[in-house]
Amino acid sequence: MVDAAVAHLAAAGHPPLSIEPTNYWSSGWPRLDIAPKLTNYAEAAGLQLPLFHADVSVLKAKLLAMPQSMWSKAEHAVSNAVMAGRNSNMDRFKPGVEGIVLLFSDNNGELVYQFPYYDYFKAELEPLLHEILGPADALNIVRVQLALMAPGTSNIKLHIDSGGYAQRGHRIHVPIITHPHVSFDVCPLPAPPEQLVAATATAAAPAGKAEAAFGQAGYRQAHSAQGGDSSTGSCRGSFGC
């Protein structure tokens, strides 16, 4: 499998790289250097392989046991918090996707706001963050969000994240509750031309301070097919690169 992946990258014009990691999370796991991350192609970082399996069981149990109303925007307005100026972006690129914001930053990743629901998930969430990033780097996180995708009714379209929070930080996606009818692709090859054009063109439109802008630094998409239960994942961006 590894040989096939290396051959695929070489055929696409990205020969194997002899790069030893120079940066590490405080957990001891290596992290991607910032230089290849700032290019337009994920392949510039070379072949990336899984490092370990994180234990998500405690957070998964918390999500399954919590009231479903906590996913609703109406409930967020009462017991969490809501942000204006994001609905059109979300409807365009993430139709049908429900979310819970725990930490959120401005577009540059300089001002970070902790939402009330963070305390609700803190006991189950922070051990997972420490396992992945380490206690020291967990203090540098600028965004923590939970996303819920219902099969057949939700779709995260091909898009490219940009802004200071995305360009200078690492985005880590952790599947918590999975389902065979939901797939998640990071930098799919080859990218559908019409979707990639739409994603890159969006970079020309400036985003509001609270919005997740779309521009450089890799693209991702997720699809949900008909049938089955929903899929839940956590999405984070952190500094300290």
C-alpha positions, 0 to 999 in steps of 0.5 A: 500500500505504501509503495503504491501511494509513493508511486502515485505521488511520483507519477503526479510529479511529487517524488519521495521526500527525505524529510525528517520531522523537525517539530513535535507536539508537546505530546511527543508526536511529530507535526507537519512543518509550516513550509510545506503547509503553506504551499497550494499542494498537500503533496509537498509534505510527502507521504503521510501515514497514520501515527496512532489511534486516539481513544475517543470512547469517553467523548463518544459516550458523552455525545451519545448521552447528551440531549439532541437539542444541544445540536440546535441553533435555537438551543445555542441561543439560550444556553451556548452562544451564536455568531452572526455572519456565518449562515450564508457560508455554512449553507453554501459549503456545509448544507445540513451539517449541525455544529457545536462551537466550543472555542472560536477565533477571529480570522487571524487566530489572534482573539480566541473566545471560549463558549459556554458549552466548552465546560460541558465537554471539558472533562471528556475533551481535554484528555483527548487533546492532551493525548494528541497535542500534549498539555502545553500545546493544548493551551494554544488551541484557537478553535474547537468545534463538533460537527454532526452529519446526517446521512442523506441530508448533509454535505461538506463540499470541497473547500479550502480553509484560509486566514491566519488561523488556518495558514499558521495553525494545524487543523486536526479532524478526529472522527468520534462516531462514524458510519459507513455511509459518511466519507471524509476526504482530505485533499482528494486526488484528483480534485473535481475541477469544477469544485476546485475552481469554485473553492479557489474562487471563493478566496477572492471574497473577503470573509467577515471577522467571525467567518471561516474563510476559504483560500489556500492550504489544502482542501477537504470535503465530506459526503453522506449517502442515504441511510443509517445513523449520523456521523460526528467529528471534532474539528480543531485548529491550533497554533505553535507551529 
